[in-house]
Amino acid sequence: MAVCMTAVMFTSCDPDKPHCWEMTWKTNNTTVTNYVYCSKNDINTKVDELAEQLGVKVTKKRAGNLSEADCLAKNLPDIDIDIDL
């Protein structure tokens, strides 16, 4: 069991392995959330660049173990379309 826990710890901490990340910031009294699929190294760069561009504080957190497609789909609005054919 200790071997499994060690393996999980090291594989999940790989800074080059991509994950789904949630970036959040507030602008004009509106909270904005965006999901990106990238490595830990890349998310840190993206957060720093966005914070500098917008002049706001940007936070990040892992958004679960989502696939790239599922992660990016979280950026799309939920649309309920009812079509009668």
Disulfide bonds with the S-S distance in Angstrom:
Cys20-Cys71 2.17
